[in-house]
Amino acid sequence: MPCRWLFTLLYGLHIVWTGLQASIQAQAYKANALWFCLVMGAAAIGASFLYRAGRNSVAWKLAGFVVAMVFGFYLFCLIKHPEEDATLRVGLIIFSSVAQAAVILMPTPPRR
């Protein structure tokens, strides 16, 4: 898929925004959410640059790791504390993680 790098870049930016939005909604500095999302978002953005550079194998592994970590963490939070984490922010990041998993698992078309 030629635009796999673009979707991965947008996913990384969405992760970073999710961390920022946690602090904005709480009107307080949420260090854990911010740093987790900054690190995972930076890793996803790095994977998008690796896709762009043609390093598909390394990018696939890095993007897969990020998707697994983000999806697993937010799903765990949603299940453990549904009264706190049943928000649009958490739902959107879970949904976009599933969409990103679909993007990175799509087969690559053969080169001519």
LOLOLUM-221455 format. One record per atom (N, C-alpha, C, O): residue in one letter; x, y, z. Coordinates in pm, whole numbers, plus 50000, padded with zeros to 5 digits. Example, Ala and Ser with C-alpha at 12.3 -4.5 7.8 and 13.67 -1.06 7.14 Angstrom:
<nodes>
A513194943150780A512304955050780A513204967050780A514244966850846S512854977550708S513674989450714S512905000350787S513415011450804
</nodes>
This chain:
<nodes>
M500864988250000M500005000050000M500905012350000M501695014250092P500785020649899P501705031949887P501535042549995P502495049550026C500375044050053C500155054550154C500225049150296C499735055450389R500825037550314R500935031750448R501715041050541R501395042050659W502715047650486W503505056950568W502645068550616W502805073250729L501735073350531L500895084650568L499915081050679L499725088650774F499295069350668F498375064950772F499105062750905F498565065751012T500325057650898T501105055551020T501505068851082T501495070251204L501835078650999L502155092051049L500945098251119L501075103751228L499785097251057L498565102651118L498215095351248L497735101551343Y498455082451251Y498215074751374Y499145079451486Y498715080951600G500405081851453G501345086751553G500945100451606G501045103051726L500505109151517L500035122351561L498785121251647L498605128951741H497925111651615H496725109451695H497075104551835H496445108351933I498095096051845I498525091251976I499025102952061I498675104152178V499855111552001V500375123152073V499225132152118V499225136952232W498265134452030W497115142852067W496325136552181W495805143852266T496205123452184T495485116752291T496135119452426T495435121652525G497465119452431G498155122352555G497965136752598G497795139652717L497995145852502L497765159952535L496335162352580L496075170152671Q495405155552515Q493995157452546Q493655152452687Q492745157652751A494375142352736A494125137552873A494415148652974A493665150353069S495495155952952S495815167053043S494835178553026S494475185053124I494415181052905I493475191952879I492125189052945I491545197753010Q491625176952930Q490345173352989Q490385173553141Q489415177653205A491495169053200A491595168753346A491975182353403A491885184453524Q492395191453318Q492865204653358Q493975203353461Q494065211053557A494835193453438A495985190953525A497035183653441A496735178153335Y498255183753490Y499355176953422Y499255161953448Y499465157453561K498945154253346K498845139653356K500135133853297K500195130653179A501145132453382A502475128653335A502495114853269A503115113253164N501835105053328N501875091553272N501255090953133N501835085153041A500095096853117A499425096752987A500235104452885A500375100052770L500785115952925L501535124152831L502795117152783L503055116652663W503595111852875W504845105652835W504635092552761W505365089652666F503655084552802F503365072252728F502975075552585F503475069352490C502095085352569C501635088852435C502735095652352C502795093652231L503585103452416L504695109552342L505675099052291L506115099852176V506005089452374V506955079052333V506345070152225V506985067252125M505115065752246M504475057052148M504185064652016M504335059051907G503785077252029G503565085251909G504845087651831G504845087051708A505945090351901A507235092151834A507685079351766A508255079851657A507425067951829A507775055051766A506935052651641A507455047651541A505655056051645A504805054451527A505235063951415A505235060251298I505605076151451I506085085651350I507405080651291I507635081951171G508265075051376G509495068951325G509215057451230G509905055951129A508205049351261A507835038451171A507325043751038A507565037650933S506635055051041S506155060750915S507315065250827S507275063750705F508355070850889F509535074750811F510285062550759F510855062950650L510285051650836L510895039350788L510115033650669L510715028750574Y508785034250674Y507975030050558Y508325038550437Y508485033250327R508435051450458R508745060650348R510115057850287R510305059350167A511065053650372A512415050650325A512535036850261A513595033350209G511475029050265G511495015850204G511955004750296G512164993450251R512105007550423R512514997550522R511264991050581R510984992550700N510524984050497N509204978950535N509244968850650N508344968750734S510254960350654S510304950050757S510474956250896S509774952450990V511394965450909V511634971951038V510434980651075V510024980851191A509884987650978A508734996251003A507524988051047A506784992051136W507334976450985W506224967751019W506334963051164W505344962851236K507534959251205K507734954651342K507534965851443K506894963951546L508064977551413L507914988951504L506464993351513L505954995751622A505794994651399A504394998751399A503514988351468A502574991851539G503804975651447G503044965051514G503204965451664G502244963351738F504434968151710F504684969451854F503894981151912F503294979952019V503914992451843V503195004351891V501705001651898V501055005051997V501154995651794V499714992751792V499354983251906V498344985251974A500154973051927A499874963452034A499924970052171A499064967552256M500924978552193M501044985352323M499894995052347M499294994952454V499605003452248V498555013552265V497185007052278V496415010452368F496884997752190F495594990952196F495444983352328F494404984252394G496484975952366G496414968252490G496274977152612G495484974052702F497024988152618F496954996952734F495585003352747F494995003252855Y495075009052638Y493785015952648Y492625006252665Y491635009752730L492714994352610L491664984452633L491694979852779L490644978052840F492884977952835F493024974352976F492434985253065F491704982453159C492764997853033C492215008953113C490695009553103C490015012053203L490165007152985L488715007452966L488024996353044L486954998353101I488644984653046I488044973353118I488204975053269I487284971853345K489354979853313K489624980953456K488854992353522K488334990653632H488765003853457H488075015653513H487095021353411H487335032153357P485995014353384P485085019553282P484415032653322P484045040553236E484265035053452E483615047553494E484495059753465E483965070753446E485805058053461E486715069153432E487135069753286E487265080553229D487335058153225D487945057753092D486975055052978D487405053152865A485695054753005A484725053052897A484455066852834A483355072252847T485455072152767T485345085452707T485525084352556T485945074052504L485195094952490L485375095452345L486855094352309L487195088052208R487735100252388R489175099852365R489675085352363R490415081552272V489285077452461V489725063552469V489095055252357V489755046752298G487845057652329G487185050452220G487815053152085G487985044052004L488175065652061L488815069051933L490195062951919L490545058551810I490975062652025I492315056852014I492235041651998I493065035851929I491255035252060I491065020852038I490635018351894I491155009251830F489705026251844F489255024751706F490395027251607F490555019651512S491175037751629S492265040551535S493375030151546S494095027851449S493535023851661S494515013051674S494085000851592S494914994451527V492804997851594V492304986851512V492474990151363V492864981551283A492185002651326A492355006751186A493815006351145A494125002251033Q494715010651233Q496145010251201Q496634995951189Q497464992951104A496124987051272A496484972851259A496044967451124A496774959651063A494874971451078A494414967150946A495314972650836A495594965750738V495764985050853V496634991250752V497984984150745V498474981250636I498594981250859I499914975050855I499864960250820I500884954650778L498714953850836L498594939750801L498134937450659L498074925950614M497814948150586M497434946550445M498624941250366M499764945350389P498364932250272P499494927250192P500044938250100P499304946650049T501334937750081T501984947449993T501854942449849T502134930749822P501434951049757P501324946549617P502704943449560P503684949849597P502764933849470P504064930449411P504594941749324P503834948749257R505904943549326R506534953849242R506674948749100R506864936849077R506574957949006R506694954048864R508104954648818R508394951748702
</nodes>
